[in-house]
Amino acid sequence: MNIIIVNGSARKGNTLTAIDAFVKGASEKNKIEIIEPDKLDIAYCKGCGACQCYKGCVDKDDTNPTIEKIAEADMIIFATPVYWWGMSAQLKLIIDKCYCRGLQLNNKKVGTIVVGGSPIDSIQYELINKQFDCMAKYLSWNMVFQKSYYATAKDELAKNADIMKEIEDIGKNLQ
Ligand SMILES: Cc1cc2nc3c(=O)[nH]c(=O)nc-3n(C[C@H](O)[C@H](O)[C@H](O)COP(=O)(O)O)c2cc1C
């Protein structure tokens, strides 16, 4: 499969650690590219609606090449730290800009990885997962996995061998 991972964290911390574990497991059988929104020049969606009349976004920045990659992927992994009970702004920016390709994102395989600094029974994980559930229903996504992890210090997830193995195995066992 052609897999695109959107990394919603700008720091080399837990989200990247989770992504690296996934890539370790999945890279043998799949082609993988990681999108780092903080390194791109992407303007916020203006809601102008022009993209609904022709192919693509009017912004002459990194929007169209980035969303093109997502539209061409077989599987999309959305990875994010929890920021204020929700996904990070970096990830939300990319998702908002996906509006310009809307229904071309239909029927994708999708996985989500969420890392927060509060225990796993916090409502934030439920809120984020529900938001992705709604997108999945709207775009007929096959939600392959939704994983939430609790880690605060940036090297905390890496120290949890069980979680590292779990994520690597998810990558390894993709169908
Ligand atoms: C702006 C900001 C907002 C945050 N908001 C929350 C929050 O609402 N709930 C929570 O559990 N952790 C929150 N955190 C903590 C991060 O989710 C946590 O440290 C996570 O491991 C960061 O992932 P990273 O290492 O990939 O950046 C916040 C951190 C930042 C910087």
PDBQT file of the ligand as one rigid body, heavy atoms in Angstrom, charges set to zero:
ROOT
HETATM    1  C1  LIG A 201      -0.446  23.352  23.639  1.00  0.00    +0.000 C 
HETATM    2  C2  LIG A 201      -0.541  22.067  24.401  1.00  0.00    +0.000 A 
HETATM    3  C3  LIG A 201      -1.784  21.644  24.842  1.00  0.00    +0.000 A 
HETATM    4  C4  LIG A 201      -1.914  20.438  25.518  1.00  0.00    +0.000 A 
HETATM    5  N1  LIG A 201      -3.162  20.033  25.910  1.00  0.00    +0.000 NA
HETATM    6  C5  LIG A 201      -3.311  18.828  26.485  1.00  0.00    +0.000 A 
HETATM    7  C6  LIG A 201      -4.608  18.358  26.844  1.00  0.00    +0.000 A 
HETATM    8  O1  LIG A 201      -5.627  19.010  26.651  1.00  0.00    +0.000 OA
HETATM    9  N2  LIG A 201      -4.687  17.131  27.405  1.00  0.00    +0.000 N 
HETATM   10  C7  LIG A 201      -3.578  16.364  27.642  1.00  0.00    +0.000 A 
HETATM   11  O2  LIG A 201      -3.717  15.248  28.154  1.00  0.00    +0.000 OA
HETATM   12  N3  LIG A 201      -2.343  16.769  27.298  1.00  0.00    +0.000 NA
HETATM   13  C8  LIG A 201      -2.182  17.977  26.730  1.00  0.00    +0.000 A 
HETATM   14  N4  LIG A 201      -0.928  18.395  26.355  1.00  0.00    +0.000 N 
HETATM   15  C9  LIG A 201       0.223  17.483  26.578  1.00  0.00    +0.000 C 
HETATM   16  C10 LIG A 201       0.599  16.663  25.320  1.00  0.00    +0.000 C 
HETATM   17  O3  LIG A 201      -0.539  16.086  24.723  1.00  0.00    +0.000 OA
HETATM   18  C11 LIG A 201       1.571  15.531  25.684  1.00  0.00    +0.000 C 
HETATM   19  O4  LIG A 201       2.715  16.054  26.304  1.00  0.00    +0.000 OA
HETATM   20  C12 LIG A 201       1.974  14.725  24.476  1.00  0.00    +0.000 C 
HETATM   21  O5  LIG A 201       2.753  13.626  24.891  1.00  0.00    +0.000 OA
HETATM   22  C13 LIG A 201       2.771  15.550  23.470  1.00  0.00    +0.000 C 
HETATM   23  O6  LIG A 201       3.096  14.777  22.359  1.00  0.00    +0.000 OA
HETATM   24  P1  LIG A 201       4.474  15.026  21.541  1.00  0.00    +0.000 P 
HETATM   25  O7  LIG A 201       5.579  14.587  22.458  1.00  0.00    +0.000 OA
HETATM   26  O8  LIG A 201       4.356  14.176  20.335  1.00  0.00    +0.000 OA
HETATM   27  O9  LIG A 201       4.525  16.472  21.204  1.00  0.00    +0.000 OA
HETATM   28  C14 LIG A 201      -0.763  19.618  25.738  1.00  0.00    +0.000 A 
HETATM   29  C15 LIG A 201       0.498  20.068  25.301  1.00  0.00    +0.000 A 
HETATM   30  C16 LIG A 201       0.605  21.272  24.654  1.00  0.00    +0.000 A 
HETATM   31  C17 LIG A 201       1.970  21.729  24.179  1.00  0.00    +0.000 C 
ENDROOT
TORSDOF 0
